[in-house]
Amino acid sequence: MAEPDKSLGRKILGFFVKEEEPAIATGTPPAPAAPRPSPPVTGSPITPSAPTVASANVGTTGAIDSKFAEHFADVLAQNNPPGPDYFEFRETLRSLSNLGLPEDKQFQAAWASFKALGGGSDPNILNNTANGYISALNKDREGFSKSVENALAERVGGLQNEEKRLQTENNALAKQLVEIQKQIDANTNRLTAITGEILEQSTKITQNRQNYENTFAHFVNQIKDDIAKMAQYLK
């Protein structure tokens, strides 16, 4: 599949998040399921400015991560079909958010604008394309989950195997002559270092996964909110 239009990706990104400050990308870059391709975030899909993109901090809770937000925007841009669809509707909806209209009027006005663009007269067009975007995000999530498991197995698993091997070796060395005490001490020092490495690698990978999940939930919940409102208001 061809590379997505970067301007389209930035526009789609703006539908879900805004950047008030330059974001600092941290952690492991996302592994796409296809070529370039937190608690759940909820809120009115009418609001054009979703939570500001946050840089990731090493910790135990996820955040809306700028690199994942940009990655998801690219995934959605790659799966954007020709002609008006859910995103054109959402863009219009976003532009109406500051007019003080009731929510149902905003959806209905956006729907009228969508039809005027030649987008069709069946609201299922919006539902189908919105669900198509969720499917694209879910597919990407599957690929990312596999990459996380591979990273854990390769980085942390290797260190844990080394830890077990050295502990077994130390148990044997402890029963031997005093002359090998230096080797025991060297291995013990390495074990101390490994403990820190395991904590560091586990924390980074876990944080990266949590940031991905929170960003994923943020995107999907906004789309689902719109789908629910479209079903409610566009009859």
N, C-alpha and C positions, 0 to 999 in steps of 0.2 A: 504494500500500500504506500502511496506517495506521502512525503512528509506533509504535515498539516500546515496551513497558512498561519504564520506566527501571529499576525494581527488578529486572526479569528481566535486563536488560542488565548491571547491577552483579553479579548472581548469576553470570551466565555469565563475566564478567570474572574473578571470584574462582576459577573452575575452572582458569584458566590462569596468572594472575599474582596477586601480592599486593603491596600498597603499604605499605612500612614507613615511608616518609617522603613528604611531599607532593611529587608529581611536578611538574616544571616543563615545560610543553609548549613546544617550540621548533620552528622550521622552518615549512615550508609545510603548512597543514592538508590532510588527505587529500581527494581528489576522488572521491566515490562513483560507482560505475558505474550505480546505480539510486537512486531517491529514498531518502535516508538509508539509503541502503540502507537465526647469522651465520656465520659458519659455522653450519650448521643446528643448532638447539637440540634436543638429544635428552635423554631421561631417562625414568624410570619414570612411566607415566601414573597410578600409584597415588598418587604424592606430591601432596598438595593444594596445596602452596606451590611454584609455579614461580618462576623467578628474579624478584627484585624489579624492579618497573618502574623503568627508568632514564630520566632526562632526557637529551635528545640533546645532544651536544657536537659542535661543528664539527670534522670530522676525516675520516678515510678509511675507518673501519670502522663498521658498523651497530650498533645496540643495540635492546633491547626498549623501544620508545618508548611512553610512557603514552597519548599521544593516539591512536596507531594501535591500541593494545590496546583502548581504549575504543571506537574506531571498529569494530574487528572484533567486539567483544561486541555492539554495536548491530546489525551485519549479521546475526550469528547469531540474535539475539533476533527480528529481523524474519522470519527464516526458520524460527522454531520452530513446529512444527505443534501442533494441539490434542492434549491427552492425553500420557501418558508416552512418552518416547522416549529417545534416547541421552543427553540431558543429565540426565534424572532418574536414569538408570543411573549416570552419572558422578558425580552429586552423592552418591548412596549410596556409591559406591566411595570417594569422597574422605572420607566420614565414617568409613569402616572402616580408614583408613590408619594410625591410631595404636593399633590394637588388638593389634598384634603377630602378626596372622595371616599365614600364607604367602600369597604372591601369588595362587595358584590359588584358595585358600579365600576370599580377598577378592572375587575376580571371581564366584565361585559364590554367595557370600552376597549380593552386590549383585544378581545375576541373580534369586535367589529373592525378594528384596525387590521387584524390578521387576515380577515376575509377580504378586506379591501386590497391587501397585497397579493391576492390571488392564492391564498393558502387553503382554500376550500371552505366548505360550510359544515363539515362534520367534525364535532369536537374530538372524535376518536383519532383524528389525525394527530392532535396534540398528545393524547394519551399514548398512542402507539409509539410516537417518536420519543416521548419522555421515558417510556419503559425500555425503549431500545438503548437509550443512554445508560440507564441503570444496568442493563445487561452487559454493556461494554465495560462499565466500572467493575461489575462483579467478575467478569473474565480477567480483568487486570489484577483484581485482588487475589484470585486463585494463583496466578503466576507469582505475585509478590510473596504470598504465604509460602510457596515452595522455596523461593530464594532465601527466605528467613530461616526455614528449617535446614537448608543446606549450609547456610552460614553458621548456624549454631553447631551443626555436626562437625563442620570443618575446623572452626576456630576453638570453640569451647570444648567440643568432644575430644579434639586432639590434646588439649591441655589437661583435661581430666584423665585421659589415658596415660599421659606422661606422669601425672601425679600418682596414680595407682601403681605404676611400675616402680617409681622411685621409693614409694612407701614400702612396697614388698622387698625391694633390694635393701633398704635400710634395716628392715627386720632381720634379714639374713646376716648383714654385716655386723649387727649388734652382737651376734653370737660368736663372731670370729675374734681373731687376735687384736690386741690393742693397736698394732701397727697400722691397721686399716681405718683407724679413727678419723684420719684426715679426709678420707673418701666419704665417710659417713657425714662429716661436717659439711663437706661441699654439697652433697646431695640435699642435706637439710636446708642449706641456704637457698638452693634452687627451689625447693618446695615452698619456702616462704615467698619467693618471687612469683611462683606460679599462682599462689592464692590471690595475690593482687591482680595478676593478669586475668584470671578467671572472672573476678569481680568486675574489672574494667570492661572486658569484652561482653559479658552477660548484660551489664547495665546499658551499654551502648546499643546493643542489638534489641534489647527489650524496649528501650526508649523509642528506637526507630519504629518498631512494630506498633507501639501504642500511638505514636504520632500518625502513622498511616491509618490506623483504625479510626481515630478521632476525625481525621480529615475525610476519610471515606464516609463515616456516619454523617458528617456535616453536609457533604454533597448530596448523599442519597436522601436524607431527611428533608432537605429543601425541595428536591424534585418530588418526593412523595407528598409533601404538603401541597405543592401546586396541583398534583394529580387529584388529591382529595377535593381541593377547592374548585378545580375545573368540573369535577363530577357534581359538585354541589350547585355551582352557579351557572354553568354553561349547559343549559337544557334546551 
